[in-house]
């Protein structure tokens, strides 16, 4: 039904996932993973699972990013590149 | 987190936005049985508001809003509300979480609505407290607070 929106969201999803795998900066990876979660939430909403999309947006876009940033600040990089 | 240099933009925006996030989280918890949402999403949103204040204004200001020592007791209280609702139904002659046997209202639909509301409040309280406790334990800077 909404296949144009779905295809666009799938392309965004795959692109953001590849970017978050390829990037070297961990903070950038966290931000792109948050974008991934938000695109997945929009995809769930388009598919009709509003409750699942809402949970994904709140947890993946709100809490997980903050906790990952805290973990990055608590750890240190072994190699200096 | 570490007390950053006082950025007026983030301070202003977060102090304006955080109460509305709290209000929306409470709305989601209370309206969980009419609309999408519920205890888990609403509790996560309440925790996000508290964590936003801690992140921007520093943990010292955040302690005034939600003390770190409240995490485990409030989480236990939420679990207690959930299981208390279920076990009250057992106590009054039904099965676990069968809201029809709760002695809280007259008509059956009102009983089920209020029963779901109690369970959602318990879940939301537990999720909020535990998520804030996870954040505080990850930072682990203030053992005395």
Backbone of each chain as ProteinMPNN parsed JSONL, in Angstrom:
{"seq_chain_A": "XXXXXXXXXXXXXXXXXXXXXXXXXXXXXXXXXXXXXXXXXXXXXXXXXXXXXXXXXXXXXXXXXXXXXXXXXXXXXXXXX", "coords_chain_A": {"N_chain_A": [[0.837, -1.195, 0.0], [1.719, 1.351, 1.014], [4.096, 1.442, -0.524], [6.111, 3.012, -1.598], [7.021, 4.662, 0.475], [7.908, 2.68, 2.173], [10.015, 1.497, 0.73], [11.779, 3.657, 0.523], [12.34, 4.029, 3.25], [13.561, 1.582, 3.819], [15.859, 1.782, 2.253], [17.124, 3.956, 3.47], [17.532, 2.789, 5.954], [19.348, 0.653, 5.431], [21.504, 2.09, 4.386], [22.219, 3.717, 6.57], [22.904, 1.785, 8.439], [25.151, 0.638, 7.193], [26.826, 2.869, 7.176], [27.195, 3.28, 9.938], [28.603, 1.01, 10.505], [30.951, 1.42, 9.081], [32.142, 3.744, 9.937], [34.725, 5.43, 11.814], [34.733, 6.933, 14.137], [33.383, 6.591, 17.329], [31.311, 8.002, 18.543], [29.975, 9.082, 16.366], [29.097, 6.696, 15.293], [27.243, 5.95, 17.229], [25.326, 7.958, 16.922], [24.46, 7.467, 14.302], [23.398, 4.953, 14.69], [21.238, 5.627, 16.274], [19.75, 7.033, 14.406], [19.192, 4.876, 12.758], [17.519, 3.381, 14.466], [15.374, 5.142, 14.574], [14.502, 5.209, 11.921], [13.731, 2.558, 11.687], [11.621, 2.574, 13.488], [9.829, 4.286, 12.179], [9.329, 2.662, 10.014], [8.004, 0.505, 11.206], [5.702, 1.84, 11.979], [4.612, 2.543, 9.513], [4.049, 0.001, 8.599], [1.964, -0.61, 10.226], [2.178, -1.434, 12.877], [1.836, 0.229, 15.427], [2.305, 0.343, 18.139], [4.657, -1.147, 18.533], [6.383, 0.407, 16.997], [6.356, 2.763, 18.456], [7.541, 1.936, 20.871], [10.06, 1.282, 19.864], [10.961, 3.8, 18.996], [11.058, 5.236, 21.4], [12.754, 3.729, 23.101], [14.997, 2.985, 21.481], [15.691, 5.435, 20.323], [15.87, 7.133, 22.468], [16.858, 6.133, 25.072], [18.842, 4.182, 24.625], [20.8, 5.431, 23.067], [21.774, 7.398, 24.837], [22.79, 5.783, 26.903], [24.795, 4.43, 25.52], [26.495, 6.537, 24.827], [27.333, 7.297, 27.37], [28.736, 4.972, 28.058], [30.783, 5.096, 26.174], [32.144, 7.339, 27.086], [33.029, 6.321, 29.478], [34.847, 4.382, 28.818], [38.059, 3.761, 27.241], [40.028, 4.315, 24.335], [42.149, 1.895, 22.982], [44.105, 1.815, 20.921], [45.746, 4.557, 19.358], [44.498, 6.111, 16.996]], "CA_chain_A": [[0.0, 0.0, 0.0], [2.634, 2.496, 1.073], [5.36, 0.786, -0.849], [7.164, 4.005, -1.854], [7.583, 5.043, 1.778], [8.635, 1.54, 2.725], [11.292, 1.317, 0.026], [12.651, 4.75, 0.958], [12.811, 3.767, 4.612], [14.503, 0.461, 3.793], [17.14, 2.267, 1.722], [17.736, 4.744, 4.547], [17.931, 1.839, 7.006], [20.562, -0.066, 5.03], [22.594, 3.06, 4.276], [22.65, 4.145, 7.907], [23.584, 0.652, 9.063], [26.488, 0.517, 6.61], [27.638, 4.001, 7.647], [27.568, 3.068, 11.336], [29.644, -0.015, 10.552], [32.193, 1.827, 8.434], [32.726, 4.954, 10.495], [35.73, 5.134, 12.839], [34.42, 7.618, 15.384], [32.331, 5.848, 18.016], [30.16, 8.881, 18.763], [29.244, 9.105, 15.1], [28.412, 5.41, 15.165], [26.061, 5.971, 18.106], [24.314, 8.829, 16.313], [23.871, 6.79, 13.154], [22.542, 3.87, 15.187], [19.98, 6.257, 16.689], [18.999, 7.266, 13.167], [18.722, 3.543, 12.363], [16.357, 3.054, 15.295], [14.243, 5.996, 14.214], [13.987, 4.735, 10.64], [13.022, 1.305, 11.949], [10.355, 2.914, 14.121], [8.942, 4.779, 11.121], [8.952, 1.499, 9.196], [6.966, -0.226, 11.949], [4.452, 2.612, 11.94], [4.066, 2.397, 8.166], [3.507, -1.349, 8.47], [0.751, -0.749, 11.022], [2.438, -1.816, 14.272], [2.135, 1.525, 16.038], [2.841, 0.136, 19.488], [6.06, -1.558, 18.398], [7.135, 1.569, 16.529], [6.484, 3.701, 19.573], [8.561, 1.396, 21.77], [11.368, 1.392, 19.208], [11.379, 5.198, 18.993], [11.375, 5.694, 22.758], [13.912, 3.025, 23.655], [16.162, 3.07, 20.621], [16.113, 6.802, 20.075], [16.036, 7.924, 23.679], [17.636, 5.615, 26.188], [20.012, 3.423, 24.204], [21.847, 6.364, 22.655], [22.366, 8.019, 26.021], [23.601, 4.795, 27.627], [26.001, 4.146, 24.739], [27.408, 7.674, 24.962], [27.945, 7.18, 28.701], [29.732, 3.897, 28.015], [31.955, 5.57, 25.428], [32.927, 8.221, 27.956], [33.637, 5.567, 30.568], [35.927, 3.532, 28.334], [39.107, 4.487, 26.53], [40.481, 3.63, 23.137], [43.482, 1.34, 23.218], [45.01, 2.331, 19.902], [45.576, 6.0, 19.162], [44.475, 6.416, 15.576]], "C_chain_A": [[0.873, 1.246, 0.0], [4.028, 2.053, 0.646], [6.463, 1.795, -1.151], [7.841, 4.404, -0.546], [8.412, 3.9, 2.347], [9.991, 1.364, 2.049], [12.277, 2.415, 0.422], [13.213, 4.485, 2.35], [13.793, 2.606, 4.653], [15.869, 0.914, 3.28], [17.868, 3.084, 2.783], [18.291, 3.836, 5.628], [19.251, 1.169, 6.658], [21.748, 0.898, 4.948], [23.129, 3.445, 5.649], [23.367, 3.017, 8.635], [25.0, 0.497, 8.514], [27.391, 1.655, 7.08], [28.099, 3.754, 9.089], [28.558, 1.923, 11.477], [30.979, 0.528, 10.069], [32.891, 2.961, 9.162], [33.679, 4.594, 11.634], [35.411, 5.768, 14.17], [33.225, 6.929, 16.06], [31.106, 6.704, 18.276], [29.313, 8.994, 17.503], [28.486, 7.806, 14.892], [27.166, 5.366, 16.031], [24.946, 6.809, 17.483], [23.665, 8.143, 15.123], [23.026, 5.589, 13.587], [21.22, 4.421, 15.693], [19.103, 6.558, 15.481], [18.431, 5.956, 12.635], [17.475, 3.156, 13.139], [15.145, 3.868, 14.889], [13.638, 5.582, 12.881], [13.234, 3.427, 10.811], [11.672, 1.571, 12.593], [9.353, 3.436, 13.088], [8.452, 3.636, 10.245], [7.872, 0.678, 9.888], [5.635, 0.5, 11.874], [3.801, 2.502, 10.568], [3.433, 1.029, 7.994], [2.298, -1.586, 9.364], [0.945, -1.148, 12.463], [2.851, -0.564, 15.044], [2.765, 1.343, 17.416], [4.317, -0.244, 19.449], [6.919, -0.381, 17.945], [7.352, 2.589, 17.631], [7.558, 3.234, 20.554], [9.951, 1.559, 21.175], [11.859, 2.837, 19.237], [11.817, 5.639, 20.378], [12.658, 5.045, 23.263], [15.145, 3.227, 22.785], [16.643, 4.486, 20.391], [16.397, 7.585, 21.333], [17.057, 7.384, 24.637], [18.933, 4.976, 25.715], [21.154, 4.333, 23.776], [22.556, 6.999, 23.828], [23.271, 7.035, 26.756], [24.879, 4.476, 26.86], [26.994, 5.292, 24.826], [28.1, 7.642, 26.326], [29.015, 6.097, 28.712], [30.972, 4.322, 27.241], [32.798, 6.482, 26.304], [33.597, 7.463, 29.095], [34.791, 4.694, 30.107], [36.956, 4.391, 27.61], [39.573, 3.639, 25.359], [41.913, 3.154, 23.335], [44.481, 1.862, 22.199], [44.715, 3.806, 19.665], [45.634, 6.318, 17.673], [43.431, 7.49, 15.306]], "O_chain_A": [[0.78, 2.087, -0.894], [5.009, 2.263, 1.359], [7.64, 1.478, -0.98], [9.067, 4.476, -0.464], [9.476, 4.116, 2.928], [10.996, 1.114, 2.715], [13.461, 2.15, 0.631], [14.401, 4.685, 2.603], [14.75, 2.629, 5.427], [16.906, 0.493, 3.794], [19.074, 2.932, 2.977], [19.377, 4.072, 6.156], [20.166, 1.118, 7.48], [22.853, 0.574, 5.383], [24.34, 3.492, 5.863], [24.329, 3.259, 9.365], [25.941, 0.255, 9.27], [28.573, 1.443, 7.352], [29.261, 3.993, 9.419], [29.286, 1.863, 12.468], [32.028, 0.144, 10.586], [34.103, 3.129, 9.026], [33.484, 3.598, 12.331], [35.762, 5.229, 15.22], [32.188, 6.714, 15.433], [29.982, 6.205, 18.238], [28.083, 9.001, 17.568], [27.368, 7.807, 14.376], [26.145, 4.812, 15.624], [23.776, 6.426, 17.511], [22.449, 8.224, 14.95], [22.048, 5.247, 12.922], [20.186, 3.765, 15.562], [17.887, 6.369, 15.513], [17.314, 5.926, 12.119], [16.499, 2.669, 12.568], [14.025, 3.359, 14.859], [12.418, 5.596, 12.716], [12.215, 3.205, 10.159], [10.69, 0.891, 12.294], [8.176, 3.074, 13.117], [7.308, 3.635, 9.79], [6.934, 0.209, 9.243], [4.58, -0.118, 11.728], [2.581, 2.381, 10.466], [2.406, 0.895, 7.329], [1.666, -2.639, 9.281], [-0.027, -1.201, 13.217], [4.033, -0.321, 15.285], [3.653, 2.101, 17.807], [5.123, 0.265, 20.228], [8.033, -0.188, 18.433], [8.415, 3.203, 17.721], [8.382, 4.026, 21.011], [10.9, 1.923, 21.87], [13.042, 3.082, 19.477], [12.824, 6.333, 20.525], [13.542, 5.723, 23.787], [16.21, 3.594, 23.282], [17.844, 4.73, 20.275], [17.092, 8.6, 21.284], [18.016, 8.072, 24.987], [19.992, 5.186, 26.307], [22.32, 4.066, 24.069], [23.78, 7.13, 23.83], [24.373, 7.386, 27.179], [25.931, 4.272, 27.466], [28.202, 5.062, 24.893], [29.294, 7.922, 26.433], [30.079, 6.278, 29.305], [32.088, 3.953, 27.605], [34.027, 6.413, 26.273], [34.617, 7.908, 29.622], [35.63, 4.302, 30.918], [36.752, 5.585, 27.396], [39.516, 2.41, 25.394], [42.775, 3.904, 23.793], [45.574, 2.3, 22.56], [43.568, 4.243, 19.762], [46.669, 6.734, 17.151], [43.247, 7.899, 14.159]]}, "seq_chain_B": "XXXXXXXXXXXXXXXXXXXXXXXXXXXXXXXXXXXXXXXXXXXXXXXXXXXXXXXXXXXXXXXXXXXXXXXXXXXXXXXXXXXXXXXXXXXXXXXXXXXXXXXXXXXXXXXXXXXXXXXXXXXXXXXXXXXXXXXXXXXXXXXXX", "coords_chain_B": {"N_chain_B": [[26.863, 13.186, 34.757], [30.058, 14.61, 33.852], [30.382, 17.948, 34.952], [29.592, 20.077, 32.592], [30.767, 22.99, 30.783], [28.718, 25.774, 31.292], [26.356, 25.727, 29.064], [24.233, 27.926, 27.58], [22.221, 27.454, 25.718], [21.588, 24.66, 25.605], [20.896, 24.345, 28.27], [18.643, 26.017, 28.552], [16.858, 24.965, 26.61], [16.563, 22.274, 27.419], [15.532, 22.584, 29.987], [13.104, 23.701, 29.4], [11.889, 21.727, 27.865], [11.904, 19.314, 29.29], [9.841, 19.136, 31.427], [7.551, 18.834, 29.824], [8.043, 16.443, 28.549], [7.899, 14.763, 30.745], [5.167, 15.102, 31.39], [3.959, 14.077, 29.091], [4.822, 11.461, 29.214], [3.451, 10.589, 31.515], [0.861, 10.839, 30.537], [0.911, 8.877, 28.565], [1.217, 6.576, 30.099], [-1.184, 6.591, 31.564], [-3.136, 6.518, 29.576], [-2.741, 4.052, 28.447], [-4.369, 1.85, 27.891], [-6.203, 2.693, 26.079], [-4.972, 3.738, 23.814], [-2.059, 3.478, 21.628], [0.87, 2.577, 23.425], [1.738, 2.541, 26.91], [2.69, 1.062, 30.038], [5.465, 0.468, 29.818], [6.499, 2.069, 27.715], [5.756, 4.638, 28.587], [7.057, 4.757, 31.059], [9.7, 4.607, 30.195], [9.822, 7.018, 28.885], [9.496, 8.859, 30.985], [11.846, 8.28, 32.368], [13.632, 9.126, 30.424], [13.26, 11.875, 30.462], [14.192, 12.552, 33.051], [16.832, 11.683, 32.819], [17.686, 13.367, 30.825], [17.763, 15.85, 32.152], [19.782, 15.238, 33.995], [21.887, 14.841, 32.276], [22.314, 17.292, 31.041], [22.266, 19.402, 32.962], [23.916, 18.403, 34.886], [24.879, 16.017, 37.437], [24.481, 16.903, 40.028], [22.378, 18.739, 40.111], [20.496, 17.029, 39.099], [20.216, 15.239, 41.18], [18.543, 16.598, 42.911], [16.138, 16.424, 41.657], [15.606, 13.668, 41.252], [16.653, 11.424, 43.433], [19.587, 9.365, 43.648], [19.437, 7.223, 45.361], [16.819, 6.478, 45.326], [16.281, 4.725, 43.351], [16.35, 1.77, 43.444], [14.4, 1.242, 45.576], [12.025, 2.413, 44.451], [11.772, 0.955, 42.091], [11.346, -1.6, 43.161], [8.949, -1.058, 44.415], [7.288, -0.63, 42.218], [7.258, -3.189, 41.013], [6.047, -4.491, 43.115], [3.512, -3.289, 43.114], [2.533, -4.248, 40.697], [2.549, -7.125, 41.097], [1.038, -7.142, 43.373], [-1.474, -6.327, 42.477], [-2.098, -8.519, 40.85], [-1.998, -10.608, 42.746], [-3.937, -9.793, 44.517], [-6.231, -10.26, 43.069], [-6.089, -13.038, 43.053], [-6.412, -13.467, 45.763], [-9.005, -12.651, 46.229], [-10.461, -14.636, 45.088], [-10.141, -15.232, 42.373], [-8.244, -15.935, 39.367], [-4.71, -15.386, 38.681], [-4.075, -11.996, 38.072], [-6.653, -11.601, 37.158], [-8.83, -9.302, 36.557], [-11.492, -9.114, 37.097], [-12.202, -9.93, 39.593], [-11.356, -8.055, 41.363], [-11.921, -5.941, 44.145], [-12.714, -3.144, 43.528], [-14.471, -1.58, 42.103], [-17.85, -1.208, 40.862], [-19.211, -2.036, 38.371], [-18.283, -4.387, 35.777], [-16.692, -3.598, 33.617], [-15.5, -1.272, 34.49], [-13.986, -2.287, 36.58], [-12.083, -3.822, 35.163], [-10.829, -1.825, 33.7], [-9.698, -0.17, 35.709], [-8.047, -2.055, 36.921], [-6.192, -2.652, 34.882], [-5.08, -0.128, 34.761], [-3.782, 0.086, 37.277], [-1.833, -1.91, 36.97], [-0.393, -0.848, 34.832], [0.614, 1.489, 35.97], [2.308, 0.391, 37.894], [4.176, -0.964, 36.258], [5.23, 1.2, 34.805], [6.404, 2.75, 36.838], [8.376, 0.968, 37.784], [9.975, 0.619, 35.483], [10.87, 3.238, 34.981], [12.339, 3.832, 37.349], [14.309, 1.834, 37.327], [15.66, 2.278, 34.941], [16.778, 4.808, 35.395], [18.372, 4.114, 37.536], [20.147, 2.386, 36.278], [21.481, 4.197, 34.638], [22.687, 5.853, 36.594], [24.309, 4.003, 37.899], [26.004, 3.318, 35.851], [27.422, 5.68, 35.511], [28.479, 6.161, 38.136], [29.737, 8.026, 39.844], [29.061, 9.314, 42.2], [29.195, 8.062, 45.172], [28.165, 8.715, 47.628], [25.869, 10.164, 47.396]], "CA_chain_B": [[28.104, 13.237, 33.999], [30.924, 15.712, 34.242], [29.675, 19.221, 34.822], [30.137, 20.77, 31.427], [30.696, 24.439, 30.845], [27.292, 26.069, 31.229], [25.902, 26.13, 27.745], [22.885, 28.466, 27.83], [21.204, 26.936, 24.796], [21.122, 23.348, 26.057], [20.236, 24.495, 29.563], [17.305, 26.597, 28.355], [15.977, 24.072, 25.86], [16.23, 21.081, 28.186], [14.67, 22.911, 31.118], [11.746, 23.932, 28.895], [11.312, 20.533, 27.25], [11.819, 18.182, 30.213], [8.521, 18.939, 32.052], [6.562, 18.351, 28.864], [8.305, 15.007, 28.358], [7.321, 14.099, 31.926], [3.708, 15.123, 31.279], [3.568, 13.17, 28.014], [5.023, 10.106, 29.719], [2.32, 10.242, 32.391], [-0.312, 10.655, 29.663], [1.012, 7.58, 27.89], [0.947, 5.513, 31.071], [-2.587, 6.571, 31.973], [-3.962, 6.164, 28.436], [-2.154, 2.889, 27.799], [-5.323, 0.858, 27.431], [-7.019, 3.229, 24.984], [-4.176, 4.15, 22.662], [-0.732, 2.866, 21.69], [1.652, 3.008, 24.579], [1.502, 1.739, 28.09], [3.604, 1.269, 31.145], [6.881, 0.432, 29.454], [6.867, 3.257, 26.931], [5.629, 5.823, 29.43], [8.142, 4.755, 32.036], [10.934, 4.957, 29.497], [9.807, 8.45, 28.588], [9.786, 9.545, 32.25], [13.278, 8.127, 32.628], [14.366, 9.957, 29.472], [13.208, 13.259, 30.947], [15.093, 12.699, 34.203], [18.204, 11.523, 32.343], [18.014, 14.601, 30.082], [18.167, 16.863, 33.134], [21.081, 14.855, 34.548], [22.909, 14.947, 31.238], [22.581, 18.678, 30.677], [22.532, 20.259, 34.118], [24.846, 17.784, 35.812], [24.257, 15.089, 38.366], [24.135, 17.542, 41.3], [21.016, 19.249, 39.957], [19.631, 15.877, 38.909], [19.916, 14.617, 42.471], [17.414, 17.288, 43.531], [14.902, 15.964, 41.033], [15.407, 12.23, 41.517], [17.865, 11.006, 44.128], [20.072, 8.072, 43.172], [19.062, 6.153, 46.286], [15.419, 6.1, 45.158], [16.115, 3.828, 42.214], [15.952, 0.407, 43.795], [13.099, 1.166, 46.26], [10.882, 2.687, 43.573], [11.617, -0.197, 41.205], [10.71, -2.672, 43.926], [7.554, -0.673, 44.641], [6.552, -0.876, 40.981], [7.034, -4.637, 40.899], [5.091, -4.844, 44.161], [2.174, -2.881, 42.662], [2.112, -5.207, 39.656], [2.199, -8.428, 41.65], [-0.034, -6.952, 44.341], [-2.742, -6.357, 41.746], [-2.369, -9.895, 40.46], [-2.254, -11.472, 43.9], [-5.223, -9.398, 45.103], [-7.249, -11.021, 42.337], [-6.039, -14.416, 43.564], [-6.897, -13.467, 47.135], [-10.457, -12.512, 46.231], [-11.138, -15.786, 44.523], [-9.977, -15.431, 40.941], [-6.915, -16.357, 38.971], [-3.717, -14.31, 38.733], [-4.341, -10.852, 37.196], [-8.021, -11.577, 36.657], [-9.314, -8.052, 37.169], [-12.925, -9.185, 37.39], [-12.396, -10.237, 41.003], [-10.832, -6.998, 42.221], [-13.027, -5.225, 44.806], [-12.418, -1.722, 43.431], [-15.551, -0.844, 41.448], [-19.09, -1.98, 40.794], [-19.448, -2.741, 37.11], [-17.139, -5.204, 35.399], [-15.792, -2.889, 32.705], [-14.723, -0.334, 35.321], [-12.992, -3.101, 37.295], [-10.977, -4.179, 34.267], [-10.1, -0.601, 33.351], [-8.866, 0.243, 36.851], [-7.016, -3.064, 37.125], [-5.124, -2.419, 33.902], [-4.414, 1.122, 35.137], [-2.837, -0.2, 38.367], [-0.7, -2.665, 36.432], [0.433, 0.061, 34.018], [1.351, 2.383, 36.869], [3.398, -0.39, 38.469], [5.208, -1.206, 35.243], [5.89, 2.461, 34.497], [7.267, 3.127, 37.963], [9.539, 0.083, 37.824], [10.851, 0.877, 34.339], [11.526, 4.529, 35.174], [13.333, 3.778, 38.417], [15.426, 0.958, 36.991], [16.482, 2.903, 33.899], [17.593, 5.856, 36.017], [19.391, 3.44, 38.34], [21.175, 1.897, 35.355], [22.292, 5.36, 34.244], [23.508, 6.287, 37.733], [25.34, 3.0, 38.174], [27.009, 3.403, 34.795], [28.323, 6.802, 35.816], [29.183, 5.718, 39.338], [30.629, 9.066, 40.364], [28.674, 9.82, 43.51], [28.809, 6.959, 46.038], [27.543, 9.178, 48.857], [24.605, 10.859, 47.167]], "C_chain_B": [[28.927, 14.43, 34.466], [30.225, 17.044, 33.988], [30.31, 20.027, 33.7], [30.063, 22.278, 31.635], [29.274, 24.872, 30.506], [26.911, 26.612, 29.865], [24.479, 26.652, 27.877], [21.822, 27.869, 26.94], [20.675, 25.595, 25.283], [20.411, 23.449, 27.392], [18.811, 24.993, 29.39], [16.366, 25.598, 27.697], [15.589, 22.869, 26.705], [15.331, 21.411, 29.366], [13.26, 23.275, 30.661], [11.098, 22.605, 28.511], [11.039, 19.428, 28.268], [10.471, 18.055, 30.928], [7.469, 18.43, 31.099], [6.785, 16.879, 28.553], [7.734, 14.211, 29.537], [5.808, 13.992, 31.798], [3.237, 14.137, 30.224], [3.767, 11.72, 28.432], [3.89, 9.672, 30.627], [1.047, 10.019, 31.581], [-0.284, 9.287, 29.003], [0.728, 6.444, 28.854], [-0.549, 5.422, 31.362], [-3.496, 6.144, 30.826], [-3.486, 4.899, 27.751], [-3.164, 1.902, 27.296], [-6.291, 1.417, 26.403], [-6.222, 3.379, 23.71], [-2.843, 3.406, 22.715], [0.102, 3.433, 22.823], [1.331, 2.115, 25.75], [2.573, 2.004, 29.12], [5.052, 1.354, 30.719], [7.301, 1.688, 28.706], [6.803, 4.518, 27.783], [6.729, 5.907, 30.467], [9.47, 5.101, 31.408], [10.989, 6.446, 29.204], [10.048, 9.282, 29.854], [11.272, 9.464, 32.565], [14.098, 8.989, 31.682], [14.364, 11.416, 29.904], [14.179, 13.478, 32.089], [16.554, 12.613, 33.754], [18.64, 12.742, 31.544], [18.472, 15.697, 31.039], [19.539, 16.526, 33.706], [22.206, 15.078, 33.552], [23.295, 16.401, 31.018], [23.004, 19.496, 31.889], [23.49, 19.634, 35.123], [24.131, 16.951, 36.845], [23.84, 15.76, 39.665], [22.719, 18.1, 41.237], [20.039, 18.089, 39.794], [19.28, 15.173, 40.2], [18.734, 15.28, 43.156], [16.096, 16.797, 42.95], [14.6, 14.513, 41.377], [16.685, 11.724, 42.145], [18.272, 9.607, 43.661], [19.629, 6.931, 44.078], [17.609, 5.737, 46.12], [15.236, 5.017, 44.118], [15.603, 2.457, 42.586], [14.645, 0.354, 44.586], [11.91, 1.428, 45.353], [10.665, 1.555, 42.571], [10.944, -1.356, 41.904], [9.25, -2.351, 44.19], [6.71, -0.907, 43.395], [6.255, -2.347, 40.78], [6.003, -5.094, 41.917], [3.674, -4.462, 43.775], [1.643, -3.868, 41.624], [1.657, -6.522, 40.276], [1.125, -8.31, 42.709], [-1.395, -6.954, 43.67], [-3.11, -7.781, 41.356], [-2.737, -10.767, 41.636], [-3.515, -11.066, 44.638], [-6.364, -10.113, 44.391], [-7.272, -12.472, 42.797], [-6.681, -14.485, 44.938], [-8.419, -13.383, 47.201], [-11.141, -13.557, 45.366], [-10.982, -16.012, 43.038], [-8.65, -16.061, 40.623], [-5.995, -15.139, 38.956], [-4.005, -13.264, 37.67], [-5.719, -10.909, 36.554], [-8.736, -10.399, 37.322], [-10.781, -8.117, 37.565], [-13.18, -9.399, 38.877], [-11.863, -9.146, 41.932], [-11.982, -6.224, 42.849], [-12.855, -3.71, 44.732], [-13.526, -0.946, 42.756], [-16.755, -1.759, 41.355], [-19.195, -2.761, 39.488], [-18.139, -3.367, 36.616], [-16.167, -4.446, 34.504], [-14.92, -1.9, 33.475], [-13.648, -1.077, 36.109], [-11.801, -3.402, 36.403], [-10.156, -2.951, 33.907], [-9.176, -0.172, 34.489], [-7.759, -0.763, 37.129], [-5.857, -2.886, 36.168], [-4.358, -1.155, 34.26], [-3.407, 0.889, 36.261], [-1.605, -0.916, 37.847], [0.217, -1.752, 35.616], [1.232, 1.009, 34.888], [2.528, 1.646, 37.506], [4.532, -0.598, 37.496], [5.97, 0.078, 34.94], [6.838, 2.903, 35.591], [8.534, 2.283, 37.99], [10.509, 0.403, 36.693], [11.589, 2.198, 34.52], [12.645, 4.429, 36.205], [14.541, 2.949, 38.013], [16.295, 1.57, 35.901], [17.344, 4.022, 34.474], [18.692, 5.233, 36.879], [20.505, 2.888, 37.472], [22.09, 3.042, 34.935], [23.211, 5.782, 35.385], [24.623, 5.291, 38.023], [26.405, 2.987, 37.088], [27.96, 4.545, 35.057], [29.146, 6.482, 37.04], [30.109, 6.745, 39.922], [30.327, 9.413, 41.819], [28.259, 8.648, 44.399], [28.051, 7.43, 47.283], [26.156, 9.751, 48.615], [23.41, 9.907, 47.218]], "O_chain_B": [[28.525, 15.163, 35.369], [29.572, 17.243, 32.964], [31.403, 20.577, 33.836], [29.388, 22.768, 32.54], [28.691, 24.386, 29.536], [27.115, 27.786, 29.556], [23.589, 25.89, 28.254], [20.659, 27.777, 27.331], [19.463, 25.399, 25.37], [19.438, 22.736, 27.637], [17.882, 24.464, 30.0], [15.238, 25.396, 28.145], [14.423, 22.475, 26.719], [14.459, 20.617, 29.719], [12.316, 23.172, 31.443], [9.92, 22.375, 28.786], [10.063, 18.689, 28.137], [9.975, 16.933, 31.037], [6.583, 17.676, 31.501], [5.827, 16.143, 28.317], [7.163, 13.135, 29.357], [5.228, 12.938, 32.06], [2.241, 13.44, 30.419], [2.984, 10.847, 28.056], [3.414, 8.54, 30.54], [0.253, 9.13, 31.889], [-1.311, 8.617, 28.891], [0.08, 5.463, 28.49], [-1.118, 4.331, 31.404], [-4.51, 5.485, 31.053], [-3.796, 4.687, 26.579], [-2.871, 1.164, 26.355], [-7.132, 0.674, 25.896], [-6.756, 3.164, 22.622], [-2.525, 2.775, 23.723], [0.038, 4.624, 23.13], [0.723, 1.057, 25.594], [3.266, 3.021, 29.085], [5.793, 2.212, 31.198], [8.324, 2.297, 29.017], [7.691, 5.367, 27.711], [7.271, 6.981, 30.73], [10.282, 5.805, 32.009], [12.051, 7.064, 29.264], [10.734, 10.303, 29.797], [11.885, 10.449, 32.977], [15.135, 9.525, 32.07], [15.361, 12.116, 29.729], [14.91, 14.468, 32.106], [17.407, 13.362, 34.233], [19.812, 13.119, 31.57], [19.453, 16.392, 30.772], [20.371, 17.415, 33.885], [23.321, 15.45, 33.918], [24.471, 16.711, 30.828], [24.005, 20.21, 31.835], [23.842, 20.272, 36.115], [22.943, 17.138, 37.107], [22.946, 15.263, 40.35], [21.947, 17.958, 42.185], [18.908, 18.143, 40.276], [18.206, 14.586, 40.329], [17.998, 14.627, 43.895], [15.075, 16.754, 43.636], [13.477, 14.172, 41.747], [17.703, 11.604, 41.463], [17.427, 8.777, 43.326], [19.464, 5.801, 43.62], [17.191, 4.74, 46.709], [14.153, 4.443, 44.007], [14.554, 2.023, 42.109], [13.823, -0.516, 44.299], [10.891, 0.747, 45.461], [9.527, 1.226, 42.236], [10.08, -2.021, 41.332], [8.404, -3.245, 44.192], [5.558, -1.33, 43.491], [5.137, -2.719, 40.42], [5.185, -5.97, 41.635], [2.731, -5.2, 44.061], [0.48, -4.27, 41.658], [0.544, -6.986, 40.029], [0.373, -9.258, 42.935], [-2.359, -7.505, 44.204], [-4.256, -8.207, 41.5], [-3.666, -11.571, 41.558], [-4.116, -11.894, 45.322], [-7.34, -10.522, 45.019], [-8.34, -13.072, 42.919], [-7.402, -15.432, 45.25], [-9.049, -13.955, 48.091], [-12.288, -13.371, 44.959], [-11.628, -16.901, 42.484], [-8.003, -16.65, 41.488], [-6.433, -14.011, 39.184], [-4.164, -13.598, 36.496], [-5.926, -10.313, 35.497], [-9.181, -10.478, 38.468], [-11.259, -7.253, 38.3], [-14.263, -9.081, 39.37], [-11.911, -9.295, 43.153], [-12.936, -5.878, 42.151], [-12.849, -3.047, 45.769], [-13.519, 0.283, 42.833], [-16.693, -2.933, 41.722], [-19.262, -3.99, 39.492], [-17.046, -2.938, 36.985], [-14.954, -4.627, 34.613], [-13.747, -1.713, 33.153], [-12.54, -0.572, 36.29], [-10.651, -3.26, 36.82], [-8.93, -3.022, 33.819], [-8.01, 0.151, 34.26], [-6.658, -0.382, 37.527], [-4.693, -2.955, 36.562], [-3.14, -1.095, 34.093], [-2.3, 1.425, 36.218], [-0.478, -0.589, 38.22], [1.441, -1.86, 35.692], [2.39, 1.306, 34.592], [3.616, 2.206, 37.643], [5.702, -0.435, 37.842], [7.196, 0.068, 34.829], [7.942, 3.374, 35.316], [9.632, 2.803, 38.193], [11.72, 0.454, 36.907], [12.787, 2.284, 34.251], [13.762, 4.885, 35.965], [15.676, 3.315, 38.319], [17.516, 1.414, 35.916], [18.504, 4.174, 34.091], [19.806, 5.753, 36.947], [21.671, 2.911, 37.864], [23.31, 2.889, 34.88], [24.394, 6.041, 35.161], [25.744, 5.68, 38.352], [27.568, 2.685, 37.356], [29.167, 4.413, 34.854], [30.376, 6.525, 36.994], [31.166, 6.395, 40.447], [31.229, 9.764, 42.58], [27.089, 8.266, 44.391], [27.367, 6.633, 47.926], [25.347, 9.816, 49.541], [22.27, 10.338, 47.044]]}, "name": "protein", "num_of_chains": 2, "seq": "XXXXXXXXXXXXXXXXXXXXXXXXXXXXXXXXXXXXXXXXXXXXXXXXXXXXXXXXXXXXXXXXXXXXXXXXXXXXXXXXXXXXXXXXXXXXXXXXXXXXXXXXXXXXXXXXXXXXXXXXXXXXXXXXXXXXXXXXXXXXXXXXXXXXXXXXXXXXXXXXXXXXXXXXXXXXXXXXXXXXXXXXXXXXXXXXXXXXXXXXXXXXXXXXXXXXXXXXXXXXXXXXXX"}
